[in-house]
Amino acid sequence: MAVSDGEVSAGFGEPLPKPVVVIVGPTASGKSACAIEAAKLLDGEVISVDSMQVYRGMDIGTGKVAVEEREVPHWGLDLVNPGEPYSAALFQEYARRCIRDIADRGKTPILCGGTGFYVRAVIDDYRFPAGEQVDNPVRERYNRLLEAQGPQAVWNLLQQKDPGSAALIHPNNSKRVVRALELLEEGGSYQEQKEGLAHIPQAIPAVQVGLSVERPVLYQRIDQRVLQMLEQGLAEEVKGLLASGFREGLCAPQAIGYKEIVEALEGRATMDEAVAAIQQATRRYAKRQGTWFRRDGRINWIDATAASPSQLALQVADIVSAHSHA
């Protein structure tokens, strides 16, 4: 059953006094700066919704807002060490606690980020199956198989057991392949879960705003941003994390900007090749983000191609105001 404004799903607590504000969009679209300005206008606090910014020490490569630039309180950053197990289920629990705390203090919770599934996990009535957290013996068993036989063998196993789900997952996306195998043992199916995602009702009242940037401009921003990360000391950041024993976390498939620098530092690529690889991977990721968010008809899109953060924040505030008077 869908919920209306002011109502939330069981377990969240008392109804929120006003909707949560959500700012989404592809990487390099200006979300973080917009969210800070919007928080100043709306007396809010920002909850980062980024599956990589949860990791401590992974600052430059994930585009984390620098501490000195956080003009309003920020949440969702530096929650676990690189490589430590984390999931959308854990983030859902964490972010909803933050929303409740911020709202109880009379402030406006502002979710800001580009990890679309995490956004939906927080605001929609998404119920995670048992074992979605950590310390899951089934997951550990398949991860051992992955380590012993490699990604293709584990994907082949999924194809034998559930060809419909296997067709939706790239063989190199080992984390999702393992999750699909877990779901099978729980009596579920990744394919059915994905198809059902579009029909999950909203759990928390929210006004969603998407920042849209013309593709050539966005790609130019991405390329420039990667160069800026190198200037800010990305290679040194990676060296420090490697020295601290976090290599596994840095080399994860989703660790764009880190695994490429590791390749260069360990002599398997030049730094110029690493930079080009980061730029290409980030552009592809931005395209996937755009595809994900465009599927959600609840998002109010604004053109962020040429607007400043303060101009975008004013548009966000106007959309929130219009929603409250609707």
N, C-alpha and C positions, 0 to 999 in steps of 0.2 A: 504494500500500500504506500503510495507516495505521501510525503508530508508537506504541509504548507508552511509559509513563513511563520517563524516563531515556534515551530515544533521541531523536535529532533528525535532520533531513534532512541529506543530504550537503552539505558545504560549511560547516556550522555549527561543526564542530569536535568536541571531546570531549563526551560526555554531561554534562548538568548534574547536579550533586549533589542538587538538589531542584527541585521545580516553580517556575516563575515565578508570581507572584501578579498577577492582573489585576482591577482595580476599574473597572467601567463603569457607565453610567447616563446619563440625560438631563442637560442643562445645569441648574445650580442644585440638583442632588440632593445635593450635599455631598461629591462624590468627592475633591476636593483635600485638604480637611481630614481626611477619613477616611484617605486614603493616608498622610499625614504621621504620624498616630497609629499606623496599622498598621506603618509602617516603624520606628517607635520600639519597638513590641512585637516585631517579627520581625527586628530588626537589618538593616533593608533600606534601599534607596535607590530614589527615585521616578523613573520615566521617563514624562514627559508624553506622552500620545498624543492630540494635538490639532493638526489641520491648520492652525490659525490661530496657535497659540502658537509655532510655529516662526519667526515673523517678528519681527525686532528692532524695538523701539519700539512695537509694538502690544501694550501691556501691560494697560491698564485695560479696554478694550473686549473683550479676549479672556478676561478673568478670570484672568490669570496670577497665580500666588502671588507676593506681594511678596517681594523679596529678604530683608527682615528677618524674614519669617514662614517661611522655608524652614529648618525645624529639622533637616532631613536633606538630604543632597545631592539635587539635582534635575537631570535630564537632559532633552533634547528641546526646550529653550527657546532662542529667539534664535539660530537656525541660519542664517537667510538674511535679506536685506533685503526689505521689502514689495514685492510685484510680481515678485520674482525667481522663476524657474521652480522648482517643487518638486513631488514626486510621492510616491505611496505606495511606489513602488519604491525611491526614495532613502531614505525613512524606514525601510523594511524593513532595508536595509543598515546604516543608522546605529543603529537600535534593537537589532539583533542584536549589533552590536559592543559596545554598552553592556551588554547582558545578559551577554555573555561576560566582560567586564571586571569587572562587579559580582560575578558568581558566582565568578570566579577569586580575588577578594579575600575570599571567604568570606561575602559579604553576600547578602541576598535581593533579587532584582530585582522591583520592583513597578511594573507598567504601570498608568497611571491616565489615563483620558480618555474623551471622548465621540465620537471619530471612529471609528465602527465598522469601516470598511474598513481603516483603518490598523492597528487591533488585529488583525484577521484576517490582514493581510499579514505581521505580525510572527510570530504564533504558529502560523499554518497554512502548509502547504507550497505557498504561492502562488508560481507561476513567472511572472514578468512577461515579456511578449513583447519582442523586440528593439525598441528605440526608445521604451521606456517612460520612459527617463531624460530628459535634456534635450538641446538642440541637435539636434532631430529635423527633418530637411528636409521630411518629409511633413507634420508638424504645423505647421511654419512656413508651408507653402503654403496649408493650410486656414485658418490664422489670418489670412493676408493676404486670403483670400477673405471671411472673416468681417468683417474691418475694412472691406473695400470694399463688400460687399453687405448685411451685417447678419445677425443670428441666424436670421431666418425663411428666408432664401435658403439658408443652409448646412443647416438642418434639412430643407428641401424636397429638397435634393440627397441627404441620407441617406435620406429617405423613398422616393425613386426607386430608390436602389441597394439598400436593406435596410429594407423597410417594417416588418419584425418588430422590429428594433432601434429604429427611429424611434418606434414606438408606445410604447416603454418610457421615452423621454426627452422631457422638456418642451422645446419649441423655444427657451426662454430659457436652458436649461442648456448654454451654448455649449461649455464645456470638455468636457462628456461627449459632445456631438454630434461635436466634432472628434475625440475619442478613438475614437468608433465608426467614423468614416470612416478613421482610421488603421488600425484593426483589419481593416477590409475589404481594404485594400491589402496587409496582411500575411497575408491568407488566412484571417482569423478573423471572428468576429461578436460584437458586444456582447451580443446576445440569448443566444447559446450560452454566452458567458463567464458571464453573470449566472446562467443556469440551472445551470451547472456549479459555481458558487461553493458551493452547499450540500453538494457531495460532495467538496470538497477535504480531504484528510486533515490531521490536526494534525501539525505539525513539531516543536514545542517543548512539552515537558510544562508544563502550566499549570493553576492552579486559578482559575476565574473567578467573581467575585462581582459581582452587579448591585445597585445601590441603587435601590429603588422608592419613589416619593413619590406620595401621593394627588394626583390631577390638580388639584383646586382649590387645594390647598396649594402645589403646584409652580408653578402659574401666578401665585399671589400672590407667591411668592419671586422669580420671574422679574421681575415688574413692579417689585418693591421693589429688586431688584438693579440694574435699569437706572437707576432714580432715584439709587441710590448711586453708580453709575459717573459720572453727571453731577456729583455732589457731589465725587467724587474728582478731577475734572478731565479728563473724557473729551474735552470740546470743545477744551481747551487741548492735549491730546495730539494730536488730529487736526490742529489748526492747525500744530503743530510738524512733523508728518509731511508736511503739504502744503508747508510752507516748505522741507523737505529734498528735495522733488521726488518724493514717493512717491504722487502722486495716483492713478495707475493701479492700484496695489496696494490702495488704500483703497476704490476704487470697484468692485472685483471683486464678482460676484454673491454669493459666499460670505462677504464681509466685513461680516457683520451688526454693526451698531453704529457702523460707520465711514462706509459710503456714505450712511447717513441723515443723519449729522452734517455731511458734506460738502454735502449738499443744503441744509441749514439755513444753513451758513456762506456758501454761494454765493447765498443769497437765493431759492431755489426752494421753500422750506418754512420754517415757523416752527420754533423749537426744540421747542415743545410737540408739533407734528406729527411731528417727528423722533423724539421720545421714544416717542410712541404707536406709530410705525411699527417702532421697534426692539423694543418689547415684543411686538407682534403677530408679527413675524418670528421672534423668539426662541421664543415659544410654539409656533409651527408647527414650528420646528426641533426643539424638545424632543419633540414628538409623533412626528416622523420618527425620531428617535433611539430612542425607546421601541419603535417598530415594528420597527426593525432588530434591536435587542438581544433582543427577545422571540422572534425566530425562532431564536435559538441555544439549543438545549436543554442545552448544557453549562454555562450560567450559573446559579449558585446565587443566588437572589434573597433580599434581606433588606429589611424595611420601614424606610425611612429618614425616614418622615414626621415622627416626633417624637423620634428618638434623637439623642444628642449624637455628635460625631466619635469620642470615646473609647469610647462604647458600641458604635458601629458597628465600630470597629477590633477590639474584643474579639470580636464576632461573626465578623469576617473571620478572625481568628486561630483561632477554634474550627473554622471550615470548613476552613482549611488543615490544622489538626491532624487532623481527622477524615479528610481525604483521605490524609494520610501514613500513617494507621493502617488504611486500608481494604484 
